[in-house]
Amino acid sequence: MPSTIAVDDRVRQLADRAEIQELAVLYGFIMDERDEDGIRQIFTEDATLRSQDGVFAASGIDEIVETYLGRFKALGPTNHYSHGHVVRFQADDPDVAFGLLASHAEVSRNEVAMQVALRYKDTYRRVDGRWRIADRLMSYMYYLPVTEYAEGLGDRNSVRAYGDHRPSDWPESLYSEQGSAWLKKYLW
């Protein structure tokens, strides 16, 4: 029979996982509502925000807020929604966790309706008793005008948010020799 401490640790980890998963959902609402104060509540003061394509590279909460406020200027209405969210805890520190989140967004970017498939590779840290995002790496499978979705989905250059055709970040198994090696390293 497990010890009381082991059971208590498991219960705490379940509660922590639920809080982290809610954090991911709140992120979508905060983005959709353009909530600057919300951004400051879900990221740590020393957080980093990056994108695999190099467009995002912000360090610290002020730079992150500035980055999002700039992004909001190009966006009309948005609708972010989360899918599966895998959370793993750092073995030697109960206040650090890692996550892989699948997500989509419907956006109006420069008055063009677009559909976006996103993945977030996150590091979370508990600060003052609350979980926050300490590092977020965003990547895209596609960022397409809805009128180009049918032909763009299979196109390697399916990121079209910036007025050109840029390569997608994944599926890595199709586009790199490393394939999904990062997945094993990241989560197992």
C-alpha positions in Angstrom: 0.0 0.0 0.0 1.4 3.5 -0.9 2.5 5.7 1.9 0.5 8.7 2.9 3.2 11.0 1.6 3.2 9.3 -1.8 -0.6 9.6 -2.0 -0.4 13.3 -0.9 2.2 13.9 -3.6 0.0 12.2 -6.2 -3.0 14.3 -5.2 -0.9 17.5 -5.3 0.4 16.6 -8.8 -3.1 16.0 -10.1 -4.2 19.4 -8.8 -1.0 21.0 -10.3 -1.7 19.3 -13.6 -5.3 20.6 -13.6 -4.1 24.2 -12.8 -1.5 24.0 -15.6 -4.0 22.8 -18.1 -6.4 25.6 -17.1 -3.5 28.0 -17.6 -3.3 26.9 -21.3 -7.0 27.5 -21.8 -6.8 30.9 -20.1 -4.0 31.8 -22.5 -6.5 31.5 -25.4 -9.1 33.6 -23.7 -6.5 36.2 -22.8 -5.3 36.4 -26.4 -8.8 36.7 -27.8 -9.7 39.5 -25.3 -6.4 41.4 -25.8 -6.0 41.3 -22.0 -2.6 42.9 -21.2 -3.1 42.4 -17.4 -3.9 38.8 -18.2 -0.7 38.3 -20.1 1.2 39.6 -17.0 -0.7 37.1 -14.8 0.1 33.9 -16.9 3.8 34.5 -17.6 6.6 34.7 -15.1 8.5 38.0 -14.8 11.6 36.5 -16.4 9.7 34.4 -19.0 10.8 33.9 -22.6 8.5 33.7 -25.6 9.9 32.2 -28.8 8.8 30.8 -32.1 10.5 28.0 -34.0 10.6 30.2 -37.1 12.4 33.0 -35.2 9.7 35.6 -35.5 9.2 35.7 -31.7 12.1 36.2 -29.4 11.0 38.1 -26.3 12.6 37.9 -22.8 10.9 39.2 -19.7 7.3 40.1 -19.1 7.6 43.7 -20.5 9.0 42.4 -23.9 6.4 39.7 -24.0 3.6 42.2 -23.5 5.1 44.5 -26.1 5.3 41.6 -28.5 1.7 40.6 -28.1 0.4 44.2 -28.2 2.3 44.6 -31.5 0.8 41.4 -32.8 -2.7 42.4 -31.8 -2.4 45.5 -34.1 -2.3 43.1 -37.2 -5.2 41.0 -35.9 -8.9 41.4 -35.9 -11.1 38.9 -34.0 -9.4 35.7 -32.9 -10.6 32.4 -31.5 -8.0 30.2 -29.9 -8.8 26.7 -28.7 -6.8 24.1 -27.1 -6.7 20.4 -27.8 -4.6 17.8 -26.0 -2.2 19.0 -23.4 0.5 16.7 -22.0 2.1 17.8 -18.8 5.2 16.3 -17.1 6.8 17.4 -13.9 10.5 17.8 -13.2 11.6 14.9 -11.0 13.8 16.9 -8.6 11.7 20.1 -8.4 7.9 20.0 -7.8 7.7 23.7 -8.9 8.8 23.1 -12.5 6.8 21.3 -15.2 6.9 20.9 -19.0 4.1 20.7 -21.4 3.2 20.0 -25.0 0.0 21.6 -26.1 -1.8 21.2 -29.4 -3.9 24.2 -30.5 -5.7 25.9 -33.3 -6.7 29.5 -33.9 -9.1 31.2 -36.2 -7.8 34.7 -36.9 -8.4 37.7 -39.0 -5.0 38.9 -39.9 -4.7 42.1 -41.9 -8.4 41.6 -42.7 -7.8 38.1 -44.1 -9.6 35.2 -42.4 -7.0 32.5 -41.5 -6.8 29.2 -39.8 -3.7 28.3 -37.8 -2.4 25.0 -36.4 -0.1 25.6 -33.4 2.0 23.6 -31.0 3.4 25.1 -27.8 6.4 23.5 -26.0 6.2 25.0 -22.6 8.1 25.2 -19.3 5.9 26.1 -16.3 7.1 27.3 -12.9 5.1 27.8 -9.7 5.6 31.4 -8.5 3.9 32.6 -5.3 1.8 29.5 -5.2 0.5 29.8 -8.8 1.6 28.1 -12.0 2.8 30.4 -14.8 4.5 30.0 -18.2 8.3 30.4 -17.8 9.1 29.6 -21.4 6.9 29.2 -24.5 8.1 27.9 -27.9 5.4 28.2 -30.6 5.5 26.3 -33.8 3.1 26.1 -36.8 2.0 23.3 -39.1 0.1 25.9 -41.1 -1.0 29.5 -41.0 -3.3 29.8 -44.0 -6.0 32.0 -45.5 -9.2 29.9 -45.2 -9.5 30.2 -49.0 -6.1 28.4 -49.4 -6.7 25.7 -46.8 -7.4 22.8 -49.2 -4.3 23.2 -51.3 -2.1 24.7 -48.6 -2.5 21.9 -46.0 -0.2 19.6 -48.0 2.3 22.3 -49.0 5.6 22.4 -47.1 5.4 26.2 -47.4 2.1 26.5 -45.5 2.9 29.5 -43.2 1.5 32.5 -45.0 0.9 34.9 -42.2 3.5 37.4 -43.3 2.6 37.8 -46.9 4.9 35.2 -48.3 5.1 31.4 -48.3 7.3 30.1 -45.4 8.0 26.5 -44.4 6.0 24.9 -41.7 7.7 23.8 -38.6 6.1 20.3 -38.5 5.4 17.5 -38.9 9.1 17.1 -38.3 8.9 13.5 -39.3 8.3 14.7 -42.9 10.7 17.6 -43.0 13.8 16.6 -41.0 16.1 13.7 -40.5 15.6 14.0 -36.8 11.9 13.3 -37.1 10.1 13.2 -33.8 13.3 12.6 -31.7 12.6 15.9 -29.9 9.3 14.3 -28.6 11.1 11.5 -26.9 13.7 13.8 -25.5 11.1 16.4 -24.4 8.5 14.2 -22.7 10.0 10.8 -21.9 
